[in-house]
Amino acid sequence: MNVAFTDLKRQYDIYAQEYESAALRVLRSGWYVLGKELEAFEKRFAEYVGARHCIGVNSGQDALILAVRALGIGEGDEVIVPSNTYIASVLGITENGAIPVFVEPDEYFNISPDKIENAITDKTKAILPVHLYGQACAMDDICDIARRHGLYIIEDCAQSHGAQYKGKMTGTFGDIGCFSFYPTKPLGALGDAGALVTDSDELEQRLRKLRNYGSGKKYVNDLEGVNTRMDELQAALLQVGLEHLEKNNAIRMDIAKRYLDGIKNSAVTLPRTRVGATNVYHVFPLMCGKRDELQRYLEENGVRTLIHYPIPPHMQKCYGRLGIERGALPIAEKYAACEISLPIYVGMPDKEIEYVIETLNRFEEGTE
Ligand SMILES: *Cc1c(COP(=O)(O)O)cnc(C)c1O
């Protein structure tokens, strides 16, 4: 049997009629940028997460870049970020000339709250927690540290749409929450899109200008902004996706439960969820000391997997200039060497889920 890592077509097919009528509505409207579809999506998404404002942009990466910029963080400032995140979290900092300060993750793959304070200096301006793989970070501890040290919080929610900590949505704990709607994310567009959420009227105004050349009023530019607007087509398609987000999250959480109940192999460690947090399982991560061997074995048996992520940011060539040596962040490096992600997506057939479990349970180290 062949099991794809993900298959967007299967998810699309479930909701095809709704997507197609939303798309046609936009195509026939004669209005394609900054119109009523974006307004409607922003309003609904803000309501969904429980924030006062939502500002739609072109990608999760742009949301992160604008969040850092809107808070006035730039040259020489430091921002605390987990050492095992996807590179985009870090690029959001360095694109503004600020310096990423890496803090190691805990056993839940999220930034370790008890290691944050040691990383704070007089240059620190913000903490940028990432709700990695779909699991909410320990936000009460992180908010407490930020409050005591007068730091901003920018949440990277690119993988955590709908995930909560103690009943509160990710994205609403900090000053700004940043979302990606890349097609594979828990809430995905059919192209690139992203958004920021905030409760601050002042940040909202600044972000609306920053995404539109720095202009609030046509041809009047208050700030040096960029062009990163979510287009009307994506905004219409995302309204369809948002309608089904809770259901889609429940489908992935159910697959995760079947993996957690069914996988019994001492060669792998299953992911755990922190008490108080929910996990929407954008990714289902396993840890395995013989990761490469396991990946080859699964591949040979038709099961496609991915590594999230094979090279931690501090070891990427582009960040060689930061001068962080191999071995300096051993937990992130260990995760990069041992993590393997199983297929988990809306539309994944039951028999494929079962096949993944059976195949994994048959894996024996060293008998390839
Ligand atoms: C996907 C992702 C991003 C970037 O989002 P894009 O929309 O692809 O630019 C940022 N951070 C994390 C953790 C992500 O997974």
The ligand as an ORCA input file, in Angstrom:
! r2SCAN-3c Opt
* xyz 0 1
  C       4.518     27.734      7.917
  C       5.212     28.430      9.031
  C       5.580     29.779      8.956
  C       5.523     30.566      7.685
  O       4.307     30.648      7.089
  P       4.184     30.900      5.492
  O       2.757     31.238      5.302
  O       4.596     29.633      4.826
  O       5.089     32.035      5.174
  C       6.087     30.389     10.082
  N       6.268     29.702     11.228
  C       5.966     28.396     11.336
  C       6.184     27.707     12.654
  C       5.449     27.714     10.241
  O       5.149     26.415     10.352
*
